Amino acid sequence: MLKTNRFIGFFRSFLILTCLLSLTSFQPVSDFYQLPRVKVIGVRDGDTIDIITIEKFTITIRLDGIDCPEKKQAFGEKAKQFTSDFSFGKYVRIKNNGKDGYGRVIGEVFNDKGVSLNKSLLKQGLAWHYKQYSKSAELAQLENEARKLKKGLWIDKNPISPWEFRKLPKIKK
């Protein structure tokens, strides 16, 4: 009986969250207060967070349109710290933009003032516009502005993008 109740609770939670997130997929950000409000319980790195549902289920959110440096890369820890300061332990709103190949929700994360974490990371020079997956002119402009101002990772003469860094051979310690 206990397993059945757990399954029903999980299934109910899954359906509720799926409905909430799918409803937000096509809403303009002007409907900010219609976006689901959830609590951030983990920051994996600069562009990936974990949220918890009302029913205590964890969902991973991958920030849409950007790619932060890896943790072992220059500015990787700073990007993670920025994301943590912005969101950890706080309630945020998520604009769902689909799922990735790993089953994570791809989304834009907003604080209660309506400020976008995705855009803030670009403005601070702590992320690249992920052009392979995003054609956003606004995100491209935010990256270009940070480059011109030599903010964050753009202070380096030749910063290595995370997608290139991931291709490098692993170095044994």
PyMOL commands that set and color helices and strands:
alter all, ss='L'
color gray80, all
select helices_A, chain A and resi 2-24+29-34+76-87+117-123+137-148+152-155+162-165
alter helices_A, ss='H'
color red, helices_A
select strands_A, chain A and resi 37-45+48-52+58-63+66-67+91-99+105-110+128-129
alter strands_A, ss='S'
color yellow, strands_A
deselect
rebuild
show_as cartoon
